[in-house]
Amino acid sequence: MLVPALPGCISEGSTREEALKNIQEAIELYLEPVEDDLVLQSEAELLELVV
């Protein structure tokens, strides 16, 4: 199974039920913030953009 809205978020299973369980876990892990993502580098600039 793959999630088109989340590039690289792919999983599989031996049964449909297992595949659904595995893709749910893959989505949760994909969306889980990584600690490094929460730290801004010294040269980083935080902007708010409204479109």
N, CA, C and O atoms as a Tripos MOL2 file, in Angstrom:
@<TRIPOS>MOLECULE
protein
  204   203    51     0     0
PROTEIN
NO_CHARGES

@<TRIPOS>ATOM
      1 N           0.8450   -1.1670    0.0000 N.3       1 MET1
      2 CA          0.0000    0.0000    0.0000 C.3       1 MET1
      3 C           0.8910    1.2320    0.0000 C.2       1 MET1
      4 O           1.9950    1.2240    0.5450 O.2       1 MET1
      5 N           0.3890    2.2850   -0.6210 N.am      2 LEU2
      6 CA          1.1100    3.5460   -0.6050 C.3       2 LEU2
      7 C           0.1340    4.6880   -0.3990 C.2       2 LEU2
      8 O          -1.0620    4.5720   -0.6670 O.2       2 LEU2
      9 N           0.6750    5.7850    0.0800 N.am      3 VAL3
     10 CA         -0.1260    6.9780    0.3580 C.3       3 VAL3
     11 C           0.3790    8.0770   -0.5700 C.2       3 VAL3
     12 O           1.4150    8.6810   -0.2930 O.2       3 VAL3
     13 N          -0.3320    8.3510   -1.6710 N.am      4 PRO4
     14 CA          0.1380    9.3440   -2.6460 C.3       4 PRO4
     15 C           0.4110   10.7220   -2.0380 C.2       4 PRO4
     16 O           1.3040   11.4320   -2.5010 O.2       4 PRO4
     17 N          -0.3390   11.1020   -1.0210 N.am      5 ALA5
     18 CA         -0.1600   12.4230   -0.4110 C.3       5 ALA5
     19 C           1.1000   12.5030    0.4530 C.2       5 ALA5
     20 O           1.5250   13.5960    0.8260 O.2       5 ALA5
     21 N           1.7020   11.3440    0.7750 N.am      6 LEU6
     22 CA          2.9000   11.3050    1.6100 C.3       6 LEU6
     23 C           3.9950   10.5550    0.8520 C.2       6 LEU6
     24 O           4.1180    9.3400    1.0030 O.2       6 LEU6
     25 N           4.7840   11.2480    0.0490 N.am      7 PRO7
     26 CA          5.8050   10.5940   -0.7740 C.3       7 PRO7
     27 C           6.7230    9.6860    0.0510 C.2       7 PRO7
     28 O           7.2680   10.0940    1.0770 O.2       7 PRO7
     29 N           6.8770    8.4580   -0.4200 N.am      8 GLY8
     30 CA          7.7440    7.5020    0.2590 C.3       8 GLY8
     31 C           7.0730    6.7340    1.3750 C.2       8 GLY8
     32 O           7.6920    5.8590    1.9800 O.2       8 GLY8
     33 N           5.8120    7.0440    1.6610 N.am      9 CYS9
     34 CA          5.0770    6.3390    2.7130 C.3       9 CYS9
     35 C           4.4510    5.0930    2.0910 C.2       9 CYS9
     36 O           3.3960    5.1600    1.4610 O.2       9 CYS9
     37 N           5.1260    3.9480    2.2810 N.am     10 ILE10
     38 CA          4.7370    2.6920    1.6450 C.3      10 ILE10
     39 C           4.7900    1.5880    2.6900 C.2      10 ILE10
     40 O           5.6450    1.6090    3.5760 O.2      10 ILE10
     41 N           3.8800    0.6250    2.5910 N.am     11 SER11
     42 CA          3.8930   -0.5230    3.4830 C.3      11 SER11
     43 C           3.2310   -1.6910    2.7860 C.2      11 SER11
     44 O           2.6450   -1.5320    1.7150 O.2      11 SER11
     45 N           3.3230   -2.8710    3.3930 N.am     12 GLU12
     46 CA          2.6930   -4.0630    2.8330 C.3      12 GLU12
     47 C           2.3010   -4.9910    3.9670 C.2      12 GLU12
     48 O           2.6420   -4.7470    5.1250 O.2      12 GLU12
     49 N           1.5860   -6.0510    3.6350 N.am     13 GLY13
     50 CA          1.1880   -7.0510    4.6140 C.3      13 GLY13
     51 C           0.7700   -8.3270    3.9180 C.2      13 GLY13
     52 O           0.4920   -8.3240    2.7190 O.2      13 GLY13
     53 N           0.7240   -9.4170    4.6640 N.am     14 SER14
     54 CA          0.3390  -10.7160    4.1080 C.3      14 SER14
     55 C          -1.1500  -10.7770    3.7940 C.2      14 SER14
     56 O          -1.5730  -11.5150    2.9040 O.2      14 SER14
     57 N          -1.9440   -9.9970    4.5280 N.am     15 THR15
     58 CA         -3.3920   -9.9350    4.3090 C.3      15 THR15
     59 C          -3.7970   -8.4750    4.1790 C.2      15 THR15
     60 O          -3.0160   -7.5720    4.4790 O.2      15 THR15
     61 N          -5.0190   -8.2560    3.7320 N.am     16 ARG16
     62 CA         -5.5320   -6.8840    3.6140 C.3      16 ARG16
     63 C          -5.5340   -6.1990    4.9810 C.2      16 ARG16
     64 O          -5.1360   -5.0410    5.1090 O.2      16 ARG16
     65 N          -5.9900   -6.9350    5.9990 N.am     17 GLU17
     66 CA         -6.0600   -6.3750    7.3500 C.3      17 GLU17
     67 C          -4.6680   -5.9960    7.8610 C.2      17 GLU17
     68 O          -4.4860   -4.9330    8.4540 O.2      17 GLU17
     69 N          -3.6920   -6.8710    7.6290 N.am     18 GLU18
     70 CA         -2.3250   -6.5810    8.0590 C.3      18 GLU18
     71 C          -1.7550   -5.3830    7.2960 C.2      18 GLU18
     72 O          -1.0680   -4.5420    7.8740 O.2      18 GLU18
     73 N          -2.0430   -5.3130    6.0030 N.am     19 ALA19
     74 CA         -1.5660   -4.1910    5.1950 C.3      19 ALA19
     75 C          -2.1620   -2.8770    5.6920 C.2      19 ALA19
     76 O          -1.4580   -1.8700    5.7670 O.2      19 ALA19
     77 N          -3.4550   -2.8760    6.0320 N.am     20 LEU20
     78 CA         -4.0980   -1.6630    6.5480 C.3      20 LEU20
     79 C          -3.4980   -1.2560    7.8920 C.2      20 LEU20
     80 O          -3.2690   -0.0720    8.1370 O.2      20 LEU20
     81 N          -3.2450   -2.2330    8.7600 N.am     21 LYS21
     82 CA         -2.6290   -1.9480   10.0540 C.3      21 LYS21
     83 C          -1.2260   -1.3780    9.8510 C.2      21 LYS21
     84 O          -0.8380   -0.4110   10.5060 O.2      21 LYS21
     85 N          -0.4770   -1.9850    8.9400 N.am     22 ASN22
     86 CA          0.8940   -1.5360    8.6900 C.3      22 ASN22
     87 C           0.9460   -0.1440    8.0720 C.2      22 ASN22
     88 O           1.8160    0.6510    8.4250 O.2      22 ASN22
     89 N           0.0270    0.1650    7.1530 N.am     23 ILE23
     90 CA          0.0550    1.4900    6.5280 C.3      23 ILE23
     91 C          -0.3650    2.5580    7.5290 C.2      23 ILE23
     92 O           0.1200    3.6890    7.4740 O.2      23 ILE23
     93 N          -1.2710    2.2020    8.4500 N.am     24 GLN24
     94 CA         -1.6540    3.1570    9.4920 C.3      24 GLN24
     95 C          -0.4350    3.4990   10.3520 C.2      24 GLN24
     96 O          -0.2070    4.6630   10.6800 O.2      24 GLN24
     97 N           0.3390    2.4870   10.7100 N.am     25 GLU25
     98 CA          1.5550    2.7220   11.4930 C.3      25 GLU25
     99 C           2.5730    3.5360   10.6910 C.2      25 GLU25
    100 O           3.2330    4.4210   11.2360 O.2      25 GLU25
    101 N           2.6960    3.2350    9.3990 N.am     26 ALA26
    102 CA          3.6280    3.9700    8.5450 C.3      26 ALA26
    103 C           3.2420    5.4460    8.4670 C.2      26 ALA26
    104 O           4.1140    6.3150    8.5020 O.2      26 ALA26
    105 N           1.9470    5.7350    8.3610 N.am     27 ILE27
    106 CA          1.4700    7.1250    8.3080 C.3      27 ILE27
    107 C           1.8020    7.8370    9.6190 C.2      27 ILE27
    108 O           2.2890    8.9680    9.6110 O.2      27 ILE27
    109 N           1.5360    7.1680   10.7470 N.am     28 GLU28
    110 CA          1.8280    7.7730   12.0480 C.3      28 GLU28
    111 C           3.3170    8.0880   12.1790 C.2      28 GLU28
    112 O           3.6850    9.1640   12.6510 O.2      28 GLU28
    113 N           4.1710    7.1540   11.7640 N.am     29 LEU29
    114 CA          5.6150    7.3810   11.8420 C.3      29 LEU29
    115 C           6.0620    8.4720   10.8760 C.2      29 LEU29
    116 O           6.9450    9.2670   11.2000 O.2      29 LEU29
    117 N           5.4570    8.5130    9.6940 N.am     30 TYR30
    118 CA          5.7940    9.5250    8.6900 C.3      30 TYR30
    119 C           5.5110   10.9230    9.2350 C.2      30 TYR30
    120 O           6.2920   11.8520    9.0280 O.2      30 TYR30
    121 N           4.3880   11.0600    9.9330 N.am     31 LEU31
    122 CA          3.9620   12.3740   10.4190 C.3      31 LEU31
    123 C           4.5690   12.7490   11.7690 C.2      31 LEU31
    124 O           4.4530   13.8950   12.2020 O.2      31 LEU31
    125 N           5.2170   11.7920   12.4370 N.am     32 GLU32
    126 CA          5.8220   12.0620   13.7330 C.3      32 GLU32
    127 C           6.9880   13.0330   13.5660 C.2      32 GLU32
    128 O           7.8700   12.8020   12.7390 O.2      32 GLU32
    129 N           7.0010   14.1120   14.3390 N.am     33 PRO33
    130 CA          8.1000   15.0730   14.1850 C.3      33 PRO33
    131 C           9.4260   14.4590   14.6250 C.2      33 PRO33
    132 O           9.4890   13.7020   15.5930 O.2      33 PRO33
    133 N          10.4660   14.7980   13.9030 N.am     34 VAL34
    134 CA         11.8180   14.3720   14.2490 C.3      34 VAL34
    135 C          12.4310   15.4850   15.0860 C.2      34 VAL34
    136 O          12.2810   16.6630   14.7620 O.2      34 VAL34
    137 N          13.1130   15.1200   16.1510 N.am     35 GLU35
    138 CA         13.6590   16.1200   17.0710 C.3      35 GLU35
    139 C          14.4940   17.1710   16.3480 C.2      35 GLU35
    140 O          14.4180   18.3520   16.6850 O.2      35 GLU35
    141 N          15.2850   16.7650   15.3660 N.am     36 ASP36
    142 CA         16.1110   17.7160   14.6160 C.3      36 ASP36
    143 C          15.2690   18.7240   13.8420 C.2      36 ASP36
    144 O          15.7070   19.8510   13.6100 O.2      36 ASP36
    145 N          14.0560   18.3240   13.4390 N.am     37 ASP37
    146 CA         13.1780   19.2240   12.6900 C.3      37 ASP37
    147 C          12.6580   20.3610   13.5660 C.2      37 ASP37
    148 O          12.2340   21.3980   13.0550 O.2      37 ASP37
    149 N          12.6900   20.1700   14.8730 N.am     38 LEU38
    150 CA         12.1320   21.1610   15.7860 C.3      38 LEU38
    151 C          13.1470   22.2280   16.1930 C.2      38 LEU38
    152 O          12.7870   23.2150   16.8350 O.2      38 LEU38
    153 N          14.4070   22.0360   15.8230 N.am     39 VAL39
    154 CA         15.4700   22.9720   16.1960 C.3      39 VAL39
    155 C          15.8440   23.8030   14.9770 C.2      39 VAL39
    156 O          16.2180   23.2560   13.9390 O.2      39 VAL39
    157 N          15.7440   25.1210   15.1010 N.am     40 LEU40
    158 CA         16.1290   26.0050   14.0050 C.3      40 LEU40
    159 C          17.6370   26.2250   14.0330 C.2      40 LEU40
    160 O          18.2250   26.4100   15.0980 O.2      40 LEU40
    161 N          18.2390   26.2030   12.8900 N.am     41 GLN41
    162 CA         19.6650   26.4960   12.7820 C.3      41 GLN41
    163 C          19.8640   27.9960   13.0110 C.2      41 GLN41
    164 O          18.9340   28.7800   12.8230 O.2      41 GLN41
    165 N          21.0540   28.3900   13.4100 N.am     42 SER42
    166 CA         21.3130   29.7930   13.7470 C.3      42 SER42
    167 C          21.0520   30.7270   12.5680 C.2      42 SER42
    168 O          20.6620   31.8770   12.7740 O.2      42 SER42
    169 N          21.2600   30.2560   11.3330 N.am     43 GLU43
    170 CA         21.0360   31.1120   10.1660 C.3      43 GLU43
    171 C          19.6020   31.0010    9.6300 C.2      43 GLU43
    172 O          19.2590   31.6400    8.6360 O.2      43 GLU43
    173 N          18.7740   30.1950   10.2840 N.am     44 ALA44
    174 CA         17.3960   30.0060    9.8250 C.3      44 ALA44
    175 C          16.5470   31.2260   10.1710 C.2      44 ALA44
    176 O          16.7870   31.9120   11.1650 O.2      44 ALA44
    177 N          15.5610   31.4720    9.3360 N.am     45 GLU45
    178 CA         14.6370   32.5790    9.5560 C.3      45 GLU45
    179 C          13.2230   32.0220    9.5120 C.2      45 GLU45
    180 O          12.8630   31.3230    8.5650 O.2      45 GLU45
    181 N          12.4300   32.3180   10.5110 N.am     46 LEU46
    182 CA         11.0610   31.8390   10.5900 C.3      46 LEU46
    183 C          10.1360   32.8980   10.0090 C.2      46 LEU46
    184 O          10.1260   34.0390   10.4700 O.2      46 LEU46
    185 N           9.3540   32.5190    8.9920 N.am     47 LEU47
    186 CA          8.4380   33.4400    8.3300 C.3      47 LEU47
    187 C           7.0270   32.8820    8.3590 C.2      47 LEU47
    188 O           6.8380   31.6660    8.3650 O.2      47 LEU47
    189 N           6.0490   33.7540    8.3770 N.am     48 GLU48
    190 CA          4.6580   33.3480    8.2290 C.3      48 GLU48
    191 C           4.2180   33.8070    6.8490 C.2      48 GLU48
    192 O           4.3730   34.9790    6.5060 O.2      48 GLU48
    193 N           3.6730   32.8960    6.0590 N.am     49 LEU49
    194 CA          3.2780   33.1960    4.6890 C.3      49 LEU49
    195 C           1.7980   32.9090    4.5260 C.2      49 LEU49
    196 O           1.3340   31.8130    4.8380 O.2      49 LEU49
    197 N           1.0660   33.8790    4.0440 N.am     50 VAL50
    198 CA         -0.3580   33.7160    3.7860 C.3      50 VAL50
    199 C          -0.5680   33.8130    2.2870 C.2      50 VAL50
    200 O          -0.1230   34.7680    1.6500 O.2      50 VAL50
    201 N          -1.2450   32.8270    1.7270 N.am     51 VAL51
    202 CA         -1.4910   32.8090    0.2810 C.3      51 VAL51
    203 C          -2.9670   32.9630    0.0270 C.2      51 VAL51
    204 O          -3.3970   32.9740   -1.1270 O.2      51 VAL51
@<TRIPOS>BOND
     1     1     2 1
     2     2     3 1
     3     3     4 2
     4     3     5 am
     5     5     6 1
     6     6     7 1
     7     7     8 2
     8     7     9 am
     9     9    10 1
    10    10    11 1
    11    11    12 2
    12    11    13 am
    13    13    14 1
    14    14    15 1
    15    15    16 2
    16    15    17 am
    17    17    18 1
    18    18    19 1
    19    19    20 2
    20    19    21 am
    21    21    22 1
    22    22    23 1
    23    23    24 2
    24    23    25 am
    25    25    26 1
    26    26    27 1
    27    27    28 2
    28    27    29 am
    29    29    30 1
    30    30    31 1
    31    31    32 2
    32    31    33 am
    33    33    34 1
    34    34    35 1
    35    35    36 2
    36    35    37 am
    37    37    38 1
    38    38    39 1
    39    39    40 2
    40    39    41 am
    41    41    42 1
    42    42    43 1
    43    43    44 2
    44    43    45 am
    45    45    46 1
    46    46    47 1
    47    47    48 2
    48    47    49 am
    49    49    50 1
    50    50    51 1
    51    51    52 2
    52    51    53 am
    53    53    54 1
    54    54    55 1
    55    55    56 2
    56    55    57 am
    57    57    58 1
    58    58    59 1
    59    59    60 2
    60    59    61 am
    61    61    62 1
    62    62    63 1
    63    63    64 2
    64    63    65 am
    65    65    66 1
    66    66    67 1
    67    67    68 2
    68    67    69 am
    69    69    70 1
    70    70    71 1
    71    71    72 2
    72    71    73 am
    73    73    74 1
    74    74    75 1
    75    75    76 2
    76    75    77 am
    77    77    78 1
    78    78    79 1
    79    79    80 2
    80    79    81 am
    81    81    82 1
    82    82    83 1
    83    83    84 2
    84    83    85 am
    85    85    86 1
    86    86    87 1
    87    87    88 2
    88    87    89 am
    89    89    90 1
    90    90    91 1
    91    91    92 2
    92    91    93 am
    93    93    94 1
    94    94    95 1
    95    95    96 2
    96    95    97 am
    97    97    98 1
    98    98    99 1
    99    99   100 2
   100    99   101 am
   101   101   102 1
   102   102   103 1
   103   103   104 2
   104   103   105 am
   105   105   106 1
   106   106   107 1
   107   107   108 2
   108   107   109 am
   109   109   110 1
   110   110   111 1
   111   111   112 2
   112   111   113 am
   113   113   114 1
   114   114   115 1
   115   115   116 2
   116   115   117 am
   117   117   118 1
   118   118   119 1
   119   119   120 2
   120   119   121 am
   121   121   122 1
   122   122   123 1
   123   123   124 2
   124   123   125 am
   125   125   126 1
   126   126   127 1
   127   127   128 2
   128   127   129 am
   129   129   130 1
   130   130   131 1
   131   131   132 2
   132   131   133 am
   133   133   134 1
   134   134   135 1
   135   135   136 2
   136   135   137 am
   137   137   138 1
   138   138   139 1
   139   139   140 2
   140   139   141 am
   141   141   142 1
   142   142   143 1
   143   143   144 2
   144   143   145 am
   145   145   146 1
   146   146   147 1
   147   147   148 2
   148   147   149 am
   149   149   150 1
   150   150   151 1
   151   151   152 2
   152   151   153 am
   153   153   154 1
   154   154   155 1
   155   155   156 2
   156   155   157 am
   157   157   158 1
   158   158   159 1
   159   159   160 2
   160   159   161 am
   161   161   162 1
   162   162   163 1
   163   163   164 2
   164   163   165 am
   165   165   166 1
   166   166   167 1
   167   167   168 2
   168   167   169 am
   169   169   170 1
   170   170   171 1
   171   171   172 2
   172   171   173 am
   173   173   174 1
   174   174   175 1
   175   175   176 2
   176   175   177 am
   177   177   178 1
   178   178   179 1
   179   179   180 2
   180   179   181 am
   181   181   182 1
   182   182   183 1
   183   183   184 2
   184   183   185 am
   185   185   186 1
   186   186   187 1
   187   187   188 2
   188   187   189 am
   189   189   190 1
   190   190   191 1
   191   191   192 2
   192   191   193 am
   193   193   194 1
   194   194   195 1
   195   195   196 2
   196   195   197 am
   197   197   198 1
   198   198   199 1
   199   199   200 2
   200   199   201 am
   201   201   202 1
   202   202   203 1
   203   203   204 2
@<TRIPOS>SUBSTRUCTURE
     1 MET1         2 RESIDUE 1 A MET
     2 LEU2         6 RESIDUE 1 A LEU
     3 VAL3        10 RESIDUE 1 A VAL
     4 PRO4        14 RESIDUE 1 A PRO
     5 ALA5        18 RESIDUE 1 A ALA
     6 LEU6        22 RESIDUE 1 A LEU
     7 PRO7        26 RESIDUE 1 A PRO
     8 GLY8        30 RESIDUE 1 A GLY
     9 CYS9        34 RESIDUE 1 A CYS
    10 ILE10       38 RESIDUE 1 A ILE
    11 SER11       42 RESIDUE 1 A SER
    12 GLU12       46 RESIDUE 1 A GLU
    13 GLY13       50 RESIDUE 1 A GLY
    14 SER14       54 RESIDUE 1 A SER
    15 THR15       58 RESIDUE 1 A THR
    16 ARG16       62 RESIDUE 1 A ARG
    17 GLU17       66 RESIDUE 1 A GLU
    18 GLU18       70 RESIDUE 1 A GLU
    19 ALA19       74 RESIDUE 1 A ALA
    20 LEU20       78 RESIDUE 1 A LEU
    21 LYS21       82 RESIDUE 1 A LYS
    22 ASN22       86 RESIDUE 1 A ASN
    23 ILE23       90 RESIDUE 1 A ILE
    24 GLN24       94 RESIDUE 1 A GLN
    25 GLU25       98 RESIDUE 1 A GLU
    26 ALA26      102 RESIDUE 1 A ALA
    27 ILE27      106 RESIDUE 1 A ILE
    28 GLU28      110 RESIDUE 1 A GLU
    29 LEU29      114 RESIDUE 1 A LEU
    30 TYR30      118 RESIDUE 1 A TYR
    31 LEU31      122 RESIDUE 1 A LEU
    32 GLU32      126 RESIDUE 1 A GLU
    33 PRO33      130 RESIDUE 1 A PRO
    34 VAL34      134 RESIDUE 1 A VAL
    35 GLU35      138 RESIDUE 1 A GLU
    36 ASP36      142 RESIDUE 1 A ASP
    37 ASP37      146 RESIDUE 1 A ASP
    38 LEU38      150 RESIDUE 1 A LEU
    39 VAL39      154 RESIDUE 1 A VAL
    40 LEU40      158 RESIDUE 1 A LEU
    41 GLN41      162 RESIDUE 1 A GLN
    42 SER42      166 RESIDUE 1 A SER
    43 GLU43      170 RESIDUE 1 A GLU
    44 ALA44      174 RESIDUE 1 A ALA
    45 GLU45      178 RESIDUE 1 A GLU
    46 LEU46      182 RESIDUE 1 A LEU
    47 LEU47      186 RESIDUE 1 A LEU
    48 GLU48      190 RESIDUE 1 A GLU
    49 LEU49      194 RESIDUE 1 A LEU
    50 VAL50      198 RESIDUE 1 A VAL
    51 VAL51      202 RESIDUE 1 A VAL
